[in-house]
Amino acid sequence: MLTRRQTHGLKYFGAAVAAVFALVFTQIDVSISGNEASRFAVVQAFGEQRVFHINFTEFRTVDRVIRDGKVYSDKPLPLSWALGVVHGAVHVSTGLNFHDNYHLLIYLYDLLAGGLTNVLLFLWLFDQLRRCRQGSVEKKFLIALGAVLGSWLLSYSVTVNNHTPAALAFLGWFIVLEKFRRVPRSGTAAVAGLAAAAVTALDIPTGSFCCLCTAAALYFAGGKRWDFVFAGAGACAAGGVFIAGLNFYAYDTILPLYIAQGEGTFTPGTGDKDHLFYAFETLFGGRGLLSYQPFLLFLVPGILRCRKKFSPAAWSALVCAGLCVVFYIVMTNEFGGAAYGFRYVIPVLPVLWYFAGLGFLSCKSRAASAAAALLLLWGAVAALPGAYAPFCLAFEGHRSPPGHVTRAIRSSFMGNLLSWSYETAPEGVLTRVLRAHYGREVSRRYLQASFLMLKKVDALSRISSETGR
């Protein structure tokens, strides 16, 4: 058994490993998929111009709306605005701006919003796992490190996005509810409500489920006292008022623009959606939650063996995560769009990973340990190509027209692997094998479109020269 000092050493070592990954893999540019550029446009507009419209920025994006003759990002505002506040301070104090320091600022804010978030996710998850009496500290360390280096949390930690910060807020919400269970207090209940509001600011559907589940958790964990429920609900409502007020200040509407303008993605059945195929692809297929993170299969023993010990907070978190997964499978139709994996469920990944970790820790056999090691390694292999380009050329369901090359290469893992392999070793063994598998013409068309999206000029020039051969 490790001493307290050794445990802290292990904790800081894991944080350092996550930080090194962040320093190495963090992006210095944005793709033309629109997602990142849309957020960075707001960062520049507010930080340098103190406006919310993005007409005069370095970033061009398709993720936008026209309102009152001005161009705005259609992304939820809080994250971009918060980074804009940071950039405003940096701009005033140092003079750095996106026109002259484009790549440097993208790297720094990607590192802040993605890399630092991943380090905190490891620290919080490791500390929460250590509260479990079963299993060694070493196993808990590997579980926590596996979460941030062997899942989509790593893939998306390299760029500004709402999913990984939402995952941190969601994990924090669960941790606060567990703290409330141990010592019920109105102040802790209010913090839980604020955490639910933070999730909502970053991911509206997940946050909405959080708010509902917060009330249930506080009611049952707090001895069915309504004052705790009111404290949590009041704090959550206050957060909601702040978000609505920010939207109104920026856009003259309390709604996010993608809702106010009616341009959201939550349109079930659009494009003759095959619900069974969509569910399979998003769980087990080319964009699958379990095919990319198979360690989550330990959720089954985790729930079956540990359910009698689950607190109201645990059940609330599990129900909330389950509702989120079902909601996104039913209410979306484009597999997460031009992105790696089914990105919509990233906010609930750390909590699902925690309960999968409990499932693994409840298994005492060597076979379970060997299986966990294999599944964690699988997750790391699946996560790394995502870090190459989290917003990438990908199959988008009905948005990919018949004959589109992504209908031939539907797996975002295989697509990113092919792009990375060709860029780094165009005549390498892996590149030749992948191109032979998909066919030279299909792979050429895919690579050409991929490098155009990723603005990989040298690789695009190289693959384009193959035309007509």
C-alpha positions in Angstrom: 0.0 0.0 0.0 1.3 3.4 -1.0 2.1 6.1 1.6 0.4 9.4 1.4 3.5 11.0 -0.1 3.8 8.3 -2.7 0.1 8.8 -3.6 0.6 12.5 -4.1 3.7 11.8 -6.1 1.7 9.5 -8.4 -1.0 12.2 -8.7 1.4 14.9 -9.7 3.2 12.5 -12.1 -0.2 11.8 -13.9 -0.9 15.5 -14.1 2.5 16.1 -15.6 2.0 13.4 -18.2 -1.4 14.9 -19.2 0.3 18.3 -19.4 3.1 17.0 -21.6 0.5 15.5 -24.0 -1.2 18.8 -24.0 2.0 20.8 -24.8 2.8 18.4 -27.6 -0.5 17.8 -29.3 -2.3 21.2 -28.9 -3.2 22.7 -32.3 -1.8 25.9 -33.7 -4.5 26.4 -36.3 -8.2 25.8 -36.9 -9.8 23.7 -39.6 -12.3 25.1 -42.0 -15.0 22.8 -40.6 -16.2 26.0 -38.9 -16.6 24.9 -35.3 -13.3 26.2 -33.9 -13.2 29.2 -36.1 -16.7 30.2 -35.0 -15.6 30.3 -31.4 -12.2 32.0 -32.1 -14.0 34.7 -34.1 -15.9 35.7 -30.9 -12.7 35.6 -28.8 -11.1 38.0 -31.2 -14.1 40.2 -31.7 -14.8 40.7 -28.0 -11.2 40.7 -26.8 -9.9 43.2 -29.4 -13.0 45.1 -30.5 -15.5 44.7 -27.6 -18.2 43.6 -30.0 -20.0 40.3 -30.5 -20.4 40.3 -34.3 -17.6 38.7 -36.2 -17.5 40.7 -39.4 -14.0 42.0 -38.9 -12.0 39.0 -37.6 -9.3 36.7 -39.0 -11.7 33.8 -38.9 -14.1 32.6 -41.6 -16.7 30.1 -40.6 -19.9 28.4 -41.8 -21.1 28.1 -38.2 -22.7 31.5 -38.2 -25.9 33.4 -38.5 -26.9 36.7 -40.0 -28.8 39.0 -37.7 -29.6 42.6 -38.2 -27.2 42.7 -41.1 -24.3 41.5 -39.0 -22.5 38.1 -38.8 -22.5 36.2 -35.5 -21.2 32.9 -34.3 -24.1 30.4 -33.8 -22.2 28.6 -30.9 -23.4 29.0 -27.3 -21.8 32.2 -26.1 -20.4 31.7 -22.5 -17.2 29.8 -23.4 -16.2 32.1 -26.3 -17.1 35.2 -24.2 -15.0 33.9 -21.2 -12.0 33.3 -23.5 -12.7 36.7 -25.0 -12.4 38.3 -21.6 -9.1 36.6 -21.1 -7.9 37.7 -24.5 -9.0 41.2 -23.8 -6.7 41.3 -20.8 -3.8 39.8 -22.8 -4.4 42.2 -25.7 -4.4 45.3 -23.5 -1.4 44.2 -21.3 0.9 42.8 -24.1 -0.5 44.1 -27.4 -0.8 40.5 -28.8 -3.5 40.3 -31.4 -4.8 37.6 -33.8 -3.6 39.5 -37.0 0.0 39.5 -36.0 0.2 36.6 -33.5 -2.3 34.2 -35.1 -0.8 30.8 -34.4 0.7 31.7 -31.0 -2.7 32.9 -29.6 -4.5 29.9 -31.1 -2.0 27.6 -29.4 -2.2 29.4 -26.0 -6.1 29.5 -25.9 -6.3 25.9 -27.1 -3.9 25.0 -24.3 -5.9 26.9 -21.8 -9.3 25.6 -22.8 -8.3 22.1 -23.7 -5.0 21.0 -22.2 -5.6 22.5 -18.8 -9.1 21.1 -18.7 -7.7 17.6 -19.3 -5.2 18.0 -16.5 -8.0 19.0 -14.1 -10.1 16.1 -15.3 -7.4 13.6 -14.4 -6.8 15.2 -10.9 -10.5 15.3 -10.1 -11.3 11.8 -11.3 -8.2 10.3 -9.6 -9.3 12.0 -6.3 -12.8 10.7 -6.6 -11.7 7.2 -7.4 -9.5 7.2 -4.3 -12.6 7.5 -2.2 -13.6 4.0 -3.3 -12.4 1.4 -0.8 -11.9 -1.3 -3.4 -8.7 -1.7 -5.5 -5.2 -0.3 -5.2 -4.2 3.3 -5.7 -2.1 2.2 -8.7 -5.2 0.8 -10.5 -7.1 4.0 -9.7 -4.3 6.0 -11.2 -4.3 4.0 -14.4 -8.1 4.3 -14.6 -8.0 8.1 -14.3 -5.0 8.5 -16.6 -6.7 6.2 -19.1 -9.7 8.5 -19.1 -7.8 11.5 -20.2 -5.3 9.8 -22.5 -7.5 6.9 -23.8 -10.7 8.5 -24.8 -12.2 11.4 -26.8 -11.2 13.6 -23.9 -7.7 13.5 -25.3 -8.9 13.8 -28.9 -10.7 17.1 -28.1 -8.2 18.5 -25.6 -6.1 19.9 -28.3 -8.5 22.6 -29.4 -11.1 25.0 -28.1 -14.4 23.2 -27.9 -17.4 23.1 -25.5 -17.3 19.4 -24.9 -14.3 18.9 -22.6 -15.0 21.9 -20.4 -18.6 20.6 -20.1 -17.1 17.2 -19.1 -15.1 19.0 -16.3 -18.2 20.8 -15.2 -20.3 17.6 -15.2 -17.7 15.7 -13.2 -17.5 18.6 -10.8 -21.3 18.6 -10.4 -21.2 14.9 -9.5 -18.3 15.5 -7.0 -20.2 18.3 -5.3 -23.4 16.1 -5.0 -21.3 13.4 -3.4 -19.9 16.0 -1.0 -23.4 17.1 -0.2 -24.3 13.5 0.5 -21.6 13.2 3.1 -22.3 16.6 4.8 -25.7 18.1 3.7 -25.5 21.9 3.7 -27.4 24.6 1.9 -24.1 26.1 0.7 -23.1 22.8 -0.9 -26.5 22.5 -2.4 -26.2 25.9 -4.0 -22.7 25.0 -5.4 -24.3 21.9 -7.0 -26.9 24.2 -8.6 -24.2 26.5 -9.9 -22.3 23.5 -11.3 -25.4 22.3 -13.2 -25.8 25.9 -14.5 -22.1 25.7 -15.7 -22.9 22.5 -17.6 -25.9 24.2 -19.2 -23.8 27.2 -20.2 -21.5 24.8 -22.1 -23.9 22.1 -23.3 -27.6 23.0 -23.0 -29.2 19.5 -23.2 -26.8 17.9 -20.8 -27.1 20.9 -18.4 -30.9 20.7 -18.6 -30.8 17.1 -17.4 -28.3 18.1 -14.7 -30.7 20.7 -13.4 -33.5 18.1 -13.1 -31.3 15.5 -11.6 -29.9 18.0 -9.1 -33.3 18.5 -7.5 -33.8 14.8 -7.1 -30.3 14.2 -5.7 -30.6 17.0 -3.2 -34.1 15.9 -2.1 -33.2 12.3 -1.4 -29.6 12.8 -0.1 -30.6 15.7 2.1 -33.2 13.8 4.1 -36.1 15.0 1.9 -35.7 18.6 3.0 -37.1 21.0 0.5 -34.8 23.9 1.6 -31.9 22.1 0.1 -33.8 21.6 -3.1 -34.7 25.3 -3.2 -31.1 26.3 -2.5 -29.8 24.2 -5.5 -32.7 25.3 -7.7 -32.2 28.9 -6.9 -28.5 28.8 -7.7 -29.2 27.0 -10.9 -31.8 29.6 -11.8 -29.4 32.4 -11.1 -26.9 30.8 -13.5 -29.6 30.5 -16.1 -30.5 34.2 -15.6 -26.8 35.1 -16.1 -26.6 33.1 -19.4 -29.9 34.6 -20.7 -28.6 38.0 -19.7 -25.4 37.5 -21.6 -27.2 36.4 -24.7 -29.6 39.4 -24.5 -26.6 41.8 -24.0 -24.9 40.3 -27.1 -27.8 39.5 -29.4 -31.0 41.2 -28.0 -32.5 37.7 -27.4 -32.2 35.5 -24.3 -31.8 32.4 -26.5 -28.6 31.1 -28.1 -28.6 32.1 -31.7 -28.7 28.6 -33.1 -32.1 28.2 -31.3 -33.3 31.8 -31.9 -32.6 31.5 -35.6 -34.0 28.0 -35.9 -30.7 26.5 -37.2 -30.0 23.9 -34.6 -29.1 20.2 -35.3 -31.7 18.6 -33.1 -34.1 17.6 -35.8 -35.0 13.9 -35.5 -35.6 11.9 -38.7 -34.2 14.5 -41.0 -32.9 12.9 -44.2 -34.8 9.7 -43.7 -32.8 8.7 -40.6 -32.5 5.0 -40.0 -32.8 5.1 -36.2 -31.4 1.6 -35.6 -28.4 2.1 -37.9 -27.8 5.6 -36.3 -27.9 4.1 -32.8 -25.5 1.3 -33.8 -23.0 3.6 -35.5 -23.0 6.0 -32.5 -22.5 3.2 -30.0 -20.6 0.4 -31.7 -19.7 1.5 -35.2 -17.5 4.0 -37.0 -18.4 6.8 -34.5 -19.1 4.6 -31.6 -19.0 5.5 -27.9 -18.0 1.9 -27.0 -15.9 1.1 -30.1 -13.6 4.0 -29.3 -13.7 3.6 -25.5 -14.3 -0.1 -24.9 -13.2 0.3 -21.2 -16.8 1.6 -20.7 -17.9 -2.0 -21.0 -17.0 -2.3 -17.4 -20.1 -0.2 -16.7 -22.0 -3.5 -16.7 -20.3 -5.0 -13.7 -20.0 -1.6 -12.2 -23.7 -1.1 -12.1 -24.7 -4.7 -11.3 -22.2 -5.3 -8.5 -22.1 -1.8 -6.9 -25.7 -0.6 -7.4 -26.8 -1.4 -3.8 -24.1 1.0 -2.5 -24.9 3.8 -4.9 -25.9 7.1 -3.3 -28.7 9.4 -4.6 -25.8 11.4 -6.2 -24.5 8.3 -8.0 -27.9 7.4 -9.3 -28.6 10.9 -10.4 -25.4 11.1 -12.3 -26.0 7.8 -14.0 -29.5 8.7 -15.0 -28.4 12.1 -16.2 -25.6 10.5 -18.3 -28.0 7.9 -19.7 -30.6 10.5 -20.6 -27.9 12.5 -22.3 -26.7 9.6 -24.5 -30.2 8.6 -25.4 -31.2 12.2 -26.2 -28.3 12.8 -28.6 -28.8 9.4 -30.3 -32.5 10.2 -30.9 -32.4 13.9 -31.5 -29.4 14.3 -33.8 -29.0 13.0 -37.4 -25.4 13.8 -38.5 -23.1 11.7 -36.2 -21.6 14.8 -34.7 -20.9 16.5 -38.1 -17.4 17.1 -39.3 -15.8 15.7 -36.2 -14.1 12.7 -34.6 -16.4 10.2 -33.0 -19.8 11.0 -31.6 -18.6 14.2 -29.8 -22.0 15.1 -28.3 -21.6 12.5 -25.5 -18.1 13.7 -24.4 -19.6 15.8 -21.4 -20.7 12.6 -19.6 -17.5 10.6 -20.4 -15.7 11.2 -17.1 -18.7 10.1 -15.0 -19.3 7.0 -17.1 -15.6 6.3 -16.8 -15.8 6.6 -13.0 -18.5 4.0 -12.8 -16.8 1.7 -15.3 -13.7 2.1 -13.0 -15.8 0.9 -10.1 -16.8 -2.1 -12.2 -13.2 -2.9 -12.9 -12.1 -2.4 -9.3 -14.9 -4.8 -8.2 -13.4 -7.6 -10.4 -10.6 -9.4 -8.6 -9.4 -11.8 -11.3 -6.2 -11.5 -13.3 -8.3 -11.9 -16.4 -10.2 -8.7 -15.6 -6.9 -6.8 -15.1 -5.6 -8.1 -18.4 -8.9 -7.2 -20.1 -8.8 -3.7 -18.6 -5.2 -3.2 -19.7 -6.1 -4.2 -23.3 -9.2 -2.0 -23.4 -7.3 1.0 -22.0 -4.6 0.5 -24.6 -7.3 0.2 -27.3 -8.8 3.5 -26.1 -5.4 5.2 -26.3 -4.8 3.9 -29.9 -8.3 5.2 -30.8 -7.9 8.6 -29.2 -4.6 9.6 -30.7 -5.8 10.0 -34.3 -8.5 12.2 -33.0 -5.9 14.5 -31.5 -4.5 14.8 -35.0 -7.7 16.5 -36.1 -10.8 16.5 -33.8 -12.8 18.5 -36.3 -12.1 16.5 -39.4 -13.6 15.3 -42.7 -16.2 12.8 -41.6 -19.4 11.1 -42.7 -22.3 13.3 -41.8 -25.3 11.2 -42.6 -27.8 13.0 -44.8 -25.4 15.9 -45.1 -23.0 13.7 -47.0 -24.6 13.5 -50.5 -24.7 10.2 -52.5 -21.3 9.5 -53.9 -19.5 11.6 -51.3 -16.1 10.1 -50.4 -17.0 9.9 -46.7 -19.7 7.3 -47.6 -16.8 5.0 -48.5 -14.7 5.9 -45.5 -17.3 6.2 -42.7 -15.0 5.7 -39.7 -13.5 8.9 -38.4 -10.7 6.8 -36.9 -9.8 5.3 -40.2 -10.1 8.6 -42.0 -7.8 10.4 -39.6 -5.4 7.5 -39.5 -5.2 7.7 -43.3 -4.6 11.4 -43.3 -2.0 11.3 -40.6 -0.2 8.4 -42.2 -0.1 10.1 -45.6 1.1 13.4 -44.2 3.9 11.9 -42.2 4.9 9.0 -44.4 3.2 9.1 -47.8 5.1 6.0 -49.0 5.1 4.2 -45.7 3.8 0.7 -45.1 0.7 1.9 -43.2 -0.2 4.4 -46.0 0.2 1.8 -48.7 -2.0 -0.7 -46.7 -4.8 1.8 -46.1 -4.8 3.1 -49.7 -4.8 -0.5 -51.0 -7.8 -1.3 -48.7 -9.9 1.7 -49.8 -8.6 2.0 -53.3 -6.2 4.6 -54.6 -8.9 6.8 -56.2 -11.1 6.8 -53.1 -8.2 7.4 -50.8 -6.9 10.2 -53.1 -10.3 12.0 -53.1 -10.6 11.6 -49.3 -7.1 12.9 -48.7 -7.6 15.8 -51.0 -10.8 16.8 -49.2 -9.3 16.2 -45.8 -6.1 18.2 -46.3 -8.2 21.1 -47.7 -10.4 21.1 -44.6 -7.3 20.9 -42.3 -5.4 23.5 -44.3 -2.5 21.2 -44.7 -1.0 22.9 -47.8 2.1 20.8 -48.4 0.2 17.5 -48.1 -2.7 18.9 -50.2 -0.2 19.8 -52.9 1.4 16.4 -52.8 -1.9 14.5 -53.1 -3.3 16.8 -55.7 -0.3 16.1 -57.9 -1.6 12.5 -58.2 -4.6 13.6 -60.2 -4.6 12.0 -63.7 -2.0 9.4 -62.9 
